[in-house]
Amino acid sequence: MANYWTLSKASDQAGRIAIVTGANTGIGYETALALAGKGATTILACRNLEKAEAAKNKILEIHKRGKIEVRQIDTSSFKSVRHFAGQILQVYPQLDLLINNAGIMMPHHNLSEDGIESQFAANYTGHFLLTGLVLPLINKTDGARIVNLSSTAYNYGGIQFDDINFEKHYDKKKAYGQSKTACLVWKEERTSRGEDAGQTNREGEAKQGEAEQKGGQERPAWRRGGRRQGRNKGRRQPAAGGAGATGEAAGGEERQGGEGAGPP
């Protein structure tokens, strides 16, 4: 039996509103599935609406009374993030959970439409902007939580300030690690500022380790198959296991602001 935290251990989420970016597959889907099962109104914030609707229907097959909504966002695009945030602020009276899950992993070098290295854009800067835009809604919601997904990949290296877009030499592994390091640094800074201001909402961080993902996320060779796969055999956990860290950060009542969940 897998030994990971699940949202089944969390309190009832009825009456709460949650956003999960990248919720159509993998860890994001498992997180949304669990939240819907606990009664939260769960917003699947996804780039591909067709895949998001399919995920919604799949969740409703399991939780027939689930409250699921689908909205489009591309976290690598500031324009898309601003449009999404505007909809949220206009429609919803509160925001209890913001789970910044969406991201890409180790693609070929590319810059976003805003001129940012694609992993840094999708994994970090888009969520940074989104959080800032919906923060007024979060701050007026008692007990709200923000969960940023990081990864043990932060060990790949720090932030390359002298060439943050990796235009001199692109190392996709280091670029991915940079985006996850940025998520950790951001969480620490947000927590510090929130506590100093006496805010009642909490900032959390979930590190997934190596969890299975499917769909639009690009994966390195050892996760797609091929000769290098054998060296990493057994390292991956099911997506539900990776979502356990997210669930603990989002729904663990014993968790204090700034605490992380998941592997070190």
N, C-alpha and C positions, 0 to 999 in steps of 0.2 A: 504494500500500500504506500503510495506517495505521501511523503511527510511535508506538506506545505500548507501555509495558511490559506483559507478560503473565505469568501464573503458569507458563507453559511454561518460563520462564527460572529458575524457583525449583527448589530441591532437592526430592527426594522427600518427600512429606508422610505417608507410610504410618506408622501407629502414633500419629498426632497426632489430637487432637479439636478441632474448630472449631465455633463458634457464629456464624451469620450472621443477624442480625435483618433482617426484611423481605426474606427470601430468595426470595420467590415470583415476583418480577418485577424487571425493570430491572437496575441495578447489582448488587443483592443476589443476584439469580438468576445472573448471569454470574460473580460471585465464587464462589458455591456450586458452580457447574458446574466451574469451574477447580480448586477445592480437591478435589472428588470425583475429578476426572481425575488428580490427583497422589496420590491414595490416602488422603486424610484422611477420618476419620469426620466427616461434616458434618451439623450439626444446623440444619435450616431452622426458624428461630424466627419465626413469623408470626402475625398477628392472625386471618387467615381460613384455617382448616384445610383447607377444600375446595380453595382455590387453592394452598395449600402442598403438598397431596397431588398435585395436577396437576403442579406444578413438580418434585416428586420423581420422578414417573413419566417426565417428559420428560428429566430428567437420566439416569435409568437406561436410557433408550433409547439414550443416547449412550455412557454409561459403565456397561456392563451389570454390572460387578463393583463398582460404587460402593457405599459404605457411607453411606446417607442415612437420617436420622431426622427426624421432624416433631414439633415441640412448639409449643404455642400461647403467644403473648405479645402483649399490647397495651401498647406502651411508653408510652402516654398514661395508663395506669392503674397506680397504685402497687400495688393489690391483685393485678393480673395479673402484674406484674413480680415481686412477692414469691413468688407461687405458682410461677412458672417457675423462679426461682432456687432455690427449695426442692427442686424436682425434680432440677435439675442437681447440686446438692450431695449429694443422696441417691443418685443413680444412677452418677455418673461419678467415677473415681479421679483425673482430671487434667483440665486445660483449657489447651490449647496456644495457641489463637487465639480471641479474643473480638472480633468485628467488629461494631461498633455502627453499623449501616447504616440501619435503619428510620427513616422520617420522613414528614412531610407538608409540602406546599408551598403557601402562600398561599391557604388556605381563607377562608371568611367567619369573622368573629370568633366565637369560641366558647371556653368554659372547660371544662377537663377535669373529671371527677368529683371531682378533688382540688382544684378551684378554681384551676387554672393555665391560662394562655393555651395554646390547643391545640398550636400549633407548638413552643412552648417545652417543653411537656410531652412530646410524642411524639419530638422531635428531641434534646432535651437532658436534662431531669430524669429521665425514665424510664431512659435509658441510664446516667446518673450513679448512680441507685439500683442498677440491675442490676450494674454494675461493682463497686460497693462490696460487694454481697451475695455475689458469686462470687469476690471477691478472695482469700480464703483458699485456694481451689482453684488460682487462677492463681499465687499466690506459692509454692506448693509444687511447681509444674511448671517444671522447668528450661527456660529459653529461651522461655517463654511470651510472647505479644505481645497487646497491646490496641490495636485500631485504631479511632479515632473518625473518622467521616466529617464533614468540614466542606465548605465550598464557597467559591468566589470571592464568593458573596453576602455574606460577612462585610463586604464593602465597602459594603453598603447602610446600615450604621450600627452603632453600638456597643450596649451594654446599657442599657436605659432604666430605671435603678434607681428613679426617682421614680414610674414607672407601668409596672411590668414586665409587667402583664397587658394593657396597652393599653386600659384601660377608659375613659380620658378621650377619647382619639382613636385609632381603630384604623387603622393603616397596615400592610396585610398584607405588603408588601414589606419594610418595616423590621422587622416582627415576625419574619419569616423570617430576615433578616440577623442579628437579635439571637440567635436560637437557634444559628446557625452560629458567631457570635462566641463565644458561651458554650462551644461545643465546643472552640474553639481555646484559650481561656483555661484551660479545664479540663485540656487536654492538657499545656500548659506547666506548670501547677501539679503535676499528677501526675508528670510527668517529673522535675521538681526534687525532689520528695519521694522518689521512687523512687531517684534517684541518690544522694541524701543518705543513704538507708538502706542503700545498697550492694546493692540488689536486682538479680538477674540477668535478670529479665524486662524487656521493652522496651515503651515506649509510643510509638505512631505516630499519625500523622494523615494522612488522604488528602483532598485537595481535588479534586473532580470537575469543576470548571468547569461547563459546560452540557452535560449528558449526557441522552440520551433516556430517559424513564421511562414506564412504562405501569402500568395497574392502579389500585389504590386511592389513589395519591397524587394530590392535586389540583394542577393545573398552571395557570400564568398564561395569559392569552389568547394570547400569541404562541407558546406551545407547544401550544395546542389547535387553532390555526388562527384565521382571522379577519383583520381589516384590519391589525393590528399585526405580523403574522408577518413581513412583508417586511423590516422593519427589522432583524430578527435572523437573516435567512436565512444559513445557513452556519455559525452559531455552535455549533450542537449537534454533538456527536460521538456515535457509537453507544454504547449502554450498555456494550458490551464494552470500549470505550475508556475510559469512566469507571471501569470495574472495574479497569483497568490500574493506576491509582493505588492502589487498595485492595490489589491483588496485590503491588505493589512495597512498600507499607508492611508487609504481612503476611508476604511470602515472600522479600523481597530480603535476602540474607544480608549484603550490604554496608551495609545501613541500620543506623544506630545509634539508640539510644533517644532519642526527642524529635525526630527528623528528620521532616519532612513530605514528602509525595509529591504530585505533581500541579502544576497551574498556580499561579503566585504570586498 
